[in-house]
Amino acid sequence: MAKALVLGGVTGLLGQALTRVLTERGWQVETLSRTDGNLLELSFLENRLAGADADAVFNAVAWTQVDDAEDHPEDALLINRTLPDALARVLKALGRGHLVHFSTDFVFSGPHQRPWREDDAPKPVSVYGRTKLAGEEAVLRVLPERSCVLRTAWLFGPGRKNFVDVILAACRKRDAISVVHDQLGSPTYSLDLAQWSAELAEKNATGIWHAVNSGQASWCELACEAIALTSGPCRLEPIPSSQWPQKAQRPAYSVLDNSRLSEFLGKKPRPWPQALREYLFSEYTPAAQTNKEGAQ
Ligand SMILES: NC(=O)c1ccc[n+]([C@@H]2O[C@H](COP(=O)([O-])OP(=O)(O)OC[C@H]3O[C@@H](n4cnc5c(N)ncnc54)[C@H](OP(=O)(O)O)[C@@H]3O)[C@@H](O)[C@H]2O)c1
């Protein structure tokens, strides 16, 4: 039985999906969270990684509060670059274990004629994006032969409050909501991402992968689909980003090209509206949502 160590596997949106999916696929799963100790303390990390003796380490820990990162760049850097860098170094010294690390569409910015490919030049415009880019570069530099970086985007799924949950909760309280229509991205289901992550780990995949559901949407289109599927009476007002000022700048276009992943899987990841249906009809219960908020 293959052994996995999932960082963030108890509370994270993706971490919980990984714990569940890997267990279902027959992996023996151990988790590592802040309640176990300080992940930024090297000796602690060395002991835990040596003890876990994992075939694959999945790092779903991150500083994901995009706006907060602007005010705490050093703290964001510690979690988003120093931690993955340390994980890669410890695994290199151990001589065993594949590192599956996660990054973001926010490493890109600016207008673009087509979805971003893995070899397109990144140009982050936020602290979050810059620290995530630094993390992926560190992992691939230290452990290129035993690591992969999965860039994902706009996650929704069970276990932790996400954009879809926030929209549906707002719709239960209000008759109308305003949602940004001029940012385009790749909505992605955390449980689908966890499946692709497991498949990539099982084949010891290396390098960068754009791991997103197929299709693209604006935040407004994603909200509209979620509201339509749950037959809410809420009215949706599309607004430009300029009417929704946020501390961190967001890319106007961060749609990711998932061709490399499609080729690996032998089929295209399903379209996001199909995955959203599964989430809303099989997993989503308003009462079960935690108070924990995931932002990016
Ligand atoms: N969510 C998205 O839309 C999105 C989009 C693009 C990329 N991503 C990437 O996907 C990955 C997973 O994101 P996610 O949405 O699952 O994030 P999430 O739900 O916010 O979970 C983050 C995890 O990191 C843990 N964590 C944060 N700071 C920590 C610290 N100092 N010590 C120990 N643990 C700490 C959190 O623990 P606590 O619960 O204890 O705080 C939580 O388990 C990240 O690499 C993220 O950058 C996410």
The ligand as an SDF file (V2000), in Angstrom:
LIG
                    3D

 48 52  0  0  0  0  0  0  0  0999 V2000
   -8.7610   27.9920   -3.2130 N   0  0  0  0  0  0  0  0  0  0  0  0
   -8.4770   28.4160   -4.4410 C   0  0  0  0  0  0  0  0  0  0  0  0
   -9.3400   28.9590   -5.1260 O   0  0  0  0  0  0  0  0  0  0  0  0
   -7.0970   28.2310   -5.0270 C   0  0  0  0  0  0  0  0  0  0  0  0
   -6.8430   28.7740   -6.2870 C   0  0  0  0  0  0  0  0  0  0  0  0
   -5.5710   28.6230   -6.8450 C   0  0  0  0  0  0  0  0  0  0  0  0
   -4.5980   27.9070   -6.1600 C   0  0  0  0  0  0  0  0  0  0  0  0
   -4.8730   27.4020   -4.9370 N   0  0  0  0  0  0  0  0  0  0  0  0
   -3.7870   26.6920   -4.2590 C   0  0  0  0  0  0  0  0  0  0  0  0
   -4.2590   25.4120   -3.8710 O   0  0  0  0  0  0  0  0  0  0  0  0
   -3.6320   25.0210   -2.6530 C   0  0  0  0  0  0  0  0  0  0  0  0
   -4.6950   24.6360   -1.6320 C   0  0  0  0  0  0  0  0  0  0  0  0
   -5.5100   25.7790   -1.3710 O   0  0  0  0  0  0  0  0  0  0  0  0
   -6.8280   25.6750   -0.4910 P   0  0  0  0  0  0  0  0  0  0  0  0
   -7.8750   26.4650   -1.1590 O   0  0  0  0  0  0  0  0  0  0  0  0
   -7.0990   24.2540   -0.1220 O   0  0  0  0  0  0  0  0  0  0  0  0
   -6.3590   26.4840    0.8010 O   0  0  0  0  0  0  0  0  0  0  0  0
   -7.1010   26.5980    2.2070 P   0  0  0  0  0  0  0  0  0  0  0  0
   -8.4240   25.9580    2.1900 O   0  0  0  0  0  0  0  0  0  0  0  0
   -7.0050   28.0380    2.6030 O   0  0  0  0  0  0  0  0  0  0  0  0
   -6.1600   25.7270    3.1640 O   0  0  0  0  0  0  0  0  0  0  0  0
   -4.8760   26.1560    3.4880 C   0  0  0  0  0  0  0  0  0  0  0  0
   -4.2800   25.1630    4.4560 C   0  0  0  0  0  0  0  0  0  0  0  0
   -3.0000   25.6720    4.8700 O   0  0  0  0  0  0  0  0  0  0  0  0
   -2.9450   25.6200    6.2700 C   0  0  0  0  0  0  0  0  0  0  0  0
   -2.0390   26.6280    6.7890 N   0  0  0  0  0  0  0  0  0  0  0  0
   -1.9810   27.9450    6.4930 C   0  0  0  0  0  0  0  0  0  0  0  0
   -1.0190   28.5460    7.2160 N   0  0  0  0  0  0  0  0  0  0  0  0
   -0.4470   27.5720    7.9710 C   0  0  0  0  0  0  0  0  0  0  0  0
    0.6130   27.5560    8.9220 C   0  0  0  0  0  0  0  0  0  0  0  0
    1.2760   28.6620    9.2600 N   0  0  0  0  0  0  0  0  0  0  0  0
    0.9350   26.3790    9.5070 N   0  0  0  0  0  0  0  0  0  0  0  0
    0.2580   25.2610    9.2040 C   0  0  0  0  0  0  0  0  0  0  0  0
   -0.7490   25.2020    8.3210 N   0  0  0  0  0  0  0  0  0  0  0  0
   -1.0940   26.3590    7.7120 C   0  0  0  0  0  0  0  0  0  0  0  0
   -4.3630   25.8450    6.7420 C   0  0  0  0  0  0  0  0  0  0  0  0
   -4.4890   25.4340    8.0660 O   0  0  0  0  0  0  0  0  0  0  0  0
   -5.5780   26.1090    9.0720 P   0  0  0  0  0  0  0  0  0  0  0  0
   -6.9050   25.6440    8.6340 O   0  0  0  0  0  0  0  0  0  0  0  0
   -5.1610   25.6130   10.4100 O   0  0  0  0  0  0  0  0  0  0  0  0
   -5.4140   27.6050    8.9150 O   0  0  0  0  0  0  0  0  0  0  0  0
   -5.1110   24.9780    5.7310 C   0  0  0  0  0  0  0  0  0  0  0  0
   -5.0890   23.6380    6.1070 O   0  0  0  0  0  0  0  0  0  0  0  0
   -2.7590   26.1910   -2.2390 C   0  0  0  0  0  0  0  0  0  0  0  0
   -1.4470   25.9530   -2.6810 O   0  0  0  0  0  0  0  0  0  0  0  0
   -3.3350   27.3700   -2.9760 C   0  0  0  0  0  0  0  0  0  0  0  0
   -2.3670   28.3800   -3.2130 O   0  0  0  0  0  0  0  0  0  0  0  0
   -6.0900   27.5480   -4.3520 C   0  0  0  0  0  0  0  0  0  0  0  0
  1  2  1  0
  2  3  2  0
  2  4  1  0
  4  5  1  0
  4 48  2  0
  5  6  2  0
  6  7  1  0
  7  8  2  0
  8  9  1  0
  8 48  1  0
  9 10  1  0
  9 46  1  0
 10 11  1  0
 11 12  1  0
 11 44  1  0
 12 13  1  0
 13 14  1  0
 14 15  2  0
 14 16  1  0
 14 17  1  0
 17 18  1  0
 18 19  2  0
 18 20  1  0
 18 21  1  0
 21 22  1  0
 22 23  1  0
 23 24  1  0
 23 42  1  0
 24 25  1  0
 25 26  1  0
 25 36  1  0
 26 27  1  0
 26 35  1  0
 27 28  2  0
 28 29  1  0
 29 30  1  0
 29 35  2  0
 30 31  1  0
 30 32  2  0
 32 33  1  0
 33 34  2  0
 34 35  1  0
 36 37  1  0
 36 42  1  0
 37 38  1  0
 38 39  2  0
 38 40  1  0
 38 41  1  0
 42 43  1  0
 44 45  1  0
 44 46  1  0
 46 47  1  0
M  CHG  2   8   1  16  -1
M  END
$$$$
